[in-house]
Amino acid sequence: MSLTVSEPKGTDFILPPAGSHLARCYRVIDLGTQKTTFKGEQKAQKKIMIVWELHGEDSEGGPLVTPDGRPLVVSRRFTPSLSSKASLRAFLVSWRGKQFTTDELEAFKMQNILDKWCMANLTHTEPNADGKIYCNVSSISPVPVAIKKAGLPEGSNPVVWFDIDEPDMKTFEEFPDYLKNIIAGSPEWQMRQMGNQPGLNNKADEDGDMAF
C-alpha cells in the first residue's frame, strides 16, 4: 500500500516540507480494489484516498503553495476498515482526539471528514536509488485551540467525494490522468464500463454518520 505523496508523470512536483502543518481535507476518493504488495506478498484490497491541502509556511517563511499560488497537497491511501487493527481507525482516532463509540463503529460516513481541519505530520524518506525523496503523511492530530481562536484560513479547493459505485463522471474527468488510470484499473470500474449501467453488485461496506 502506498502511503506517500508521489511525483505524477509530466508535472513539476514540489516536495512538501517535513513537520506539522495545518491542513484541510478536501477529497475522499474511492479507488476500488487495488493490488498491493506487503513483505513480498501480493493482495487485492479495497482502497480509498484521502487528500489534504496544506496551509502555512516553510522553514524560510515562504507559503506552502505551487508557483501558480495553489496550496501544496498531500494524500494517503487506506483500506476502508474500522477493525481494531486497521490503520484508518487509528488514524481517525488520532484526528478526532478520542475513541469511537460502539454506535460510531457500526456506522459512519467518510464524507463527514470533508472540509475538516487538522494538523498533518509529514515525514520524508531517505533518497531512493534515483535520488528522489518522498513525503509520508505519518499521522494526523486535532488543530490546537490557539490556532482555532486565531481563525482558520479559507479553504482553497472544492470538496470532492467520489464513489466508484455511483461515480460522478464530471468529477472523474477532472482528475489528473494518473488518478484516473488508478481508478480505471480497478475491477469495479472495468465491470461498470463493460455493463455500462449503474447498480452493479460491487458495493463497499455501508457507511453511517461520524461526529467530528
N, C-alpha and C positions, 0 to 999 in steps of 0.2 A: 504494500500500500504506500503510495506516495504521500508524504506529509510536508512537501516542500513547495515553495514558490519557484517554478522553473522558468526557463527562458523560452517563450513561444518563438517558433521559427519566423524569421522575417520581421522581427521587432527589435527595437533598441531597449533592452531590459535594464532597469535601474534597480540595483540591489538595495532593498530597504535596510536601514541601519539596525544593528542588533540593539536590544534593550527593550524597555517597556514603553509602549506608545498608546496614546488614545486612539481608539478605533471604533468604527461603526459598521455593523453587519448590514449589508445591502443585497446580498444574493444568497439564496439557498437553492441548489440545483441538484435534481435527481439525475444521476449518471447512468442508472440502470445497473445491470450485472457486469462487472469488470473482472478481468483476470489479474490476480495479484500473486506475487512471489514472496514468500517469507521463509527464511532459513532453507532455501533451495526447494521448497515445496510450493507448487502452483495450485491456486484455488480460484474458484469463481464466486464472487461475493457481490451483493448489492452495495452500491456506494452512493454517497451524497457529497457534494462540495459546498462548503461554507466560505463565503468571501467577505472580506472587510476592507474598507478604505481607511487609510491612516491619516491622522491629523497631528500636527505638532512640528517640531524642528529636529534637525540632525545635530551632530556634535559641534558643528560650526555655526549653528544658528540659522541654517537655511531651511526653508519649508520642505516638507515631505511631499513633493509634487513632481510630476513629469515636466519636460520642457514646455508643454502647452498648458501647464497650470492645473492639470487634473491630479487628485490625490494618488499617491502610490497605493497599491493594493496587495493584499496577501490572502492566501487561501489554504485550506486544509481539507483533506478527504476523510470521511468516516464511514464505517459500516453502520447503517441506521438501526442500532440496537440499544436498549437500555438495560441489558443484563448487568449483573453485579460487576462483571469484569470488563464491560465494554468501555472503550476509550471515549466514546461520545458521552456516556453517562458521567464519567469522571470529569470530563471537560465542562459539561453544563453545570455540574455541581460547583465546580470552581468558579465559573462565571456568575452563577446565582449567589454564591456565598452561603449556600445552605443545601441540605439534603432534599431529595424528592420525598414527598409524602406517598403513602401507598396508593392513593387515588391518582396522583400525578403520574406514577409509574405505569398505571393501567392505560392512561390515555393522555397524550399531549400532541399539539400541533407544532411542527417545526417552523411554520410560518410565524409563530409568535416571537422568534428571535430576530426577525427582520426589523430594521431601524432601531435596534437596541445598541447601546454603547457599552464599551468595556475597555480594559487595559490589556493589550496584546503583548505578550512577552516573546520577542523574536531572538533566535539564536542563529549563528552562522556555522556552516560546516567547514571542515578543512578543505582546501582546494583539491579537486579531483585530478585525474591524470591529464585533463585538458586545461587545468588551471582555473576551472570555474568554481565559484563559491555559491552555495545555495542557502536560502533563508528558511528556517523552520519556525512555524507557529507552535512553540513548545507548550504554552499554557495561556489561559485567559483568566482575568480576575475582574471583580467589580470596579467601577470608577470610584475613586476616593470622594468622600463627601465634599472636601475642599474644592475639588475641580467642578463638581456639580454646582456648588454655590456660586462659583465664579462664572458659571454659564457655559454650556456646551456649544460648540460651533454649529453652523448649519450643515446638514448633510449635503453631499455633492451629487452622488449617483442615485438614480431612481431605484426603489426596491424591486427586486425580481424574485418571484417564486416560480420554479419550473418543475412541473410534474410530468415525468415521461409517460405516464398512463393517460394524462389529459393535457397533451402539450399545446402550448400557445405557439403556433408556428411563426408569428411575427417576432416573438421573443427569441425563438430558436435561430431565426435568420440573422438576428443582431449579435449573436455570439461570435467570437473570433473563430477562425477556421479550426484551430487546434482543439477547441472545446466541442465544436460541432462534430468533429471526427471521433472524439471520445464517446460522445453520446450515440452517434450513428453506429459505432462498433458494438453496441450492446445488443443482446438477443431480443430484448423487449422492443427496441426501436426497429430492428430488422423485421420482426414478426408483424409489427404495426404497419410498416411500409408494404410488406407483402399482402397483408389483409386489407390495407387501405381503409380501415374502419376503426372507430373508437371502441372502447369497452373490451379489448382483449383481456383474457383472464391472466394478467401478469401483475395484479395489484400488489403493491408493497404493503407492509403492515400498516393498519389504520392508525392515524394519529388523533389525539384529542388536545384539549387545552393545557397549556403550561403557563403558570403565573411567573412573571419576572418581577 
